[in-house]
Amino acid sequence: MRARYVNVSIHEELAKKIDEYIKRSKNGYRSRAEVVSDALRRLFDKKL
């Protein structure tokens, strides 16, 4: 089964911060989507 995706809007300033994080990160993130998905997974793993 193929993964399905949805779009989420974020404020431009937050997008800029994510872009800066990608540039200096050693985690190999290639996109905003990867950063946000990873951050949300970590949050839910911690909280649930």
Contacts in CASP RR format, 6 or more apart in sequence:
PFRMAT RR
TARGET T0000
AUTHOR 0000-0000-0000
METHOD contacts of the structure
MODEL  1
MRARYVNVSIHEELAKKIDEYIKRSKNGYRSRAEVVSDALRRLFDKKL
8 36 0 8 1.000
10 18 0 8 1.000
10 36 0 8 1.000
15 32 0 8 1.000
18 32 0 8 1.000
18 35 0 8 1.000
18 36 0 8 1.000
19 32 0 8 1.000
21 29 0 8 1.000
21 35 0 8 1.000
22 29 0 8 1.000
22 30 0 8 1.000
22 31 0 8 1.000
22 32 0 8 1.000
22 35 0 8 1.000
25 35 0 8 1.000
27 38 0 8 1.000
29 35 0 8 1.000
29 38 0 8 1.000
END
